[in-house]
């Protein structure tokens, strides 16, 4: 019986070769290798490290390309290793290798699917870090508890995928939960993966805070914007347009925050955009972080203003959900999660709230790409 299974896996792995070749072409590996050689030559040139800003950008781009190429080469090597494993198992009639093969094959399929999705993230800022904001809706403790559940869900998702996250601002609820928070999720394509989470998330459950155990509906808004470099040409901020206020931090941080005014509030006067950061012990560091958020928020405002000029028929509602759009319902009694934009319903609420969002995110990216393709075809026929 095991011999048959090994033969089947061998055929699957052999059939995977053209898929890997096509994937490599979609990822643009040939041009990536050429660009990597160019960046290595730049780094080796005389005086390269004298320009700190430029050298930092080149180093970052080099790491991204190296990771991209190494990930693909690992997939190819894993396929070859499993083919050898199949041949050894068949030759030696060794059933003990089957669990290792099953696990390795499933992991390789997952890696290839993730790489395929990356080829669909073609937006200008899809590769950037993501700034994610959480805002509890009306309803006091109920909404604040729901907001904290969403915070945990997304930070767990980030950890599962090897992303790091930094807390920029965190305001606890009055009795429990979370009123609001801003976090920076760092990693390749973080914004591309998370941009579809933009909008209002609805919770239906029997309230744990109600002695009569009545069903409650709570809301929390999620905002996702790409982190924009402060030297980007997309946004111009004049020093005279910024008002800075300092105050004592109110979150965790021990005695230090009670003694110094390290928290920073920036107000962009022309747009009345307000940004706060209080997580660092240094006022200078908080200001730097606040500026990064401000650049990104102003960029997002520009994008929304441009989107408002586009007709509703041509605006993609999947990839760039608006902040006031009710995008998803989480139903506790039915253990059901429904994304209203693409009509996707999953009966695995517990897994999703534990950070297993891949099925939803993958479906959103695929649907967004299909919609963009349809719009492109419609434009070509005009």
Secondary structure, DSSP 8 states (H G I E B T S, - for coil): -HHHHHHHHHHHHHHHHHHHHHHHHHTTHHHHHHHHHHHHHHHHSTTGGG-HHHHHHHHHHHHHHHHHHHHHHHHHHHHHHHHHHHHHHHHHT-GGGHHHHHHHHHHHHHHHHHHHHHHH--STTTTS-EEEEEEE-SSTHHHHHHHHHHHHHHHHHHHHTT-EEEEEEEEE-SSSSEEEEEEEEESTTHHHHHGGG-EEEEEEEE-TT-TT--EEEEEEEEEEEE---TT-TT----GGGEEEEEE---SS-TTHHHHS--EEEEEETTTTEEEEE--SSSHHHHHHHHHHHHHHHHHHHHHHHHHHTS-TTTS-SSTT--TT-EEEEEETTTTEEEETTTTEEES-HHHHHTT--HHHHHHHHHHHHHHHHHHHHHHHH-
